[in-house]
Amino acid sequence: MQDVKRIEIFEDELIFSSDSTTIDLVEISSEPHRNFFLVSIDKIVYKYDIVTKKLLFQFKTTASLEMILYDRDDKVCVASPTMVRLWDFVEKGEDAEIWTS
């Protein structure tokens, strides 16, 4: 059976494949021209465009404690009990690349 979780702000739905799936972390861009948010679900971070509601990309991480956007929302820091990773968003195509760890 699939669970449906509603994100009220965006009036959009995410359908999860199991009952134990939960949203771990959410981060919304503070830069008005960026129009995106990040959501971490089961060790995968998804980047969605707020206007078009399209999935821009996704990447795997062990982030479980914190997710913070910085440097004009060009980079994201994700943290778990044993690791901190910094990801850099490439402007053209909006792919995520590991920047340092």
C-alpha positions in Angstrom: 0.0 0.0 0.0 1.3 3.5 -0.8 1.1 6.4 1.6 0.3 9.9 0.3 1.9 12.8 2.1 0.6 16.3 1.4 2.9 19.3 1.4 0.3 22.0 2.1 2.4 25.0 1.1 2.8 23.7 -2.4 -0.5 21.8 -2.7 1.4 18.9 -4.2 1.6 15.3 -3.3 4.5 12.9 -2.9 3.7 9.2 -3.0 5.9 6.9 -1.0 6.4 3.2 -1.7 6.2 2.0 1.9 4.3 2.8 5.2 7.6 3.5 7.0 8.7 6.3 4.6 8.9 9.8 6.2 10.2 13.2 5.2 13.5 13.6 7.1 14.6 17.2 6.2 13.2 20.1 4.2 15.1 23.3 3.1 13.5 26.1 1.0 15.6 28.6 -1.0 15.6 32.1 0.4 16.7 33.6 -2.9 13.5 34.8 -4.7 14.9 34.1 -8.2 15.8 30.5 -7.3 12.3 29.1 -6.6 13.3 25.6 -5.4 13.1 23.5 -2.3 15.0 20.4 -1.1 13.4 17.5 0.6 15.2 14.5 2.1 13.4 11.2 2.0 15.0 7.8 2.9 18.6 9.1 2.4 17.8 10.7 -1.0 17.7 14.5 -1.4 15.3 15.7 -4.1 15.4 19.2 -5.6 12.0 20.5 -6.8 11.2 23.7 -8.7 8.4 25.5 -6.8 6.9 27.1 -9.8 6.8 24.2 -12.3 6.7 21.5 -9.5 9.3 19.5 -11.6 12.0 17.4 -10.1 15.2 19.0 -11.0 17.5 16.3 -9.7 18.2 13.9 -6.8 21.2 12.6 -5.0 21.9 10.0 -2.3 23.3 11.0 1.1 23.4 9.7 4.6 22.1 13.1 5.9 19.9 12.6 8.9 20.6 15.6 11.2 20.6 18.8 9.2 20.4 20.2 5.7 21.4 23.9 5.2 21.6 26.0 2.1 24.3 28.7 2.0 26.3 30.9 -0.4 23.2 32.4 -2.0 21.6 29.0 -2.0 24.3 27.8 -4.4 25.5 25.1 -2.0 24.0 22.7 0.5 25.5 21.3 3.7 24.1 17.9 4.8 25.1 16.3 8.1 24.8 12.9 9.8 26.2 11.8 13.2 29.5 10.7 11.5 29.8 12.9 8.4 29.3 16.4 7.0 29.1 16.8 3.2 29.0 20.0 1.1 27.3 19.9 -2.3 27.6 22.5 -5.0 24.8 23.2 -7.5 26.0 23.8 -11.1 24.0 26.7 -12.5 23.7 25.2 -16.0 21.4 22.2 -15.8 21.2 22.4 -12.0 23.1 19.2 -11.3 24.5 18.4 -7.9 28.2 17.7 -7.6 30.1 16.7 -4.5 32.2 19.7 -3.6 34.0 18.4 -0.5 33.5 16.1 2.4 
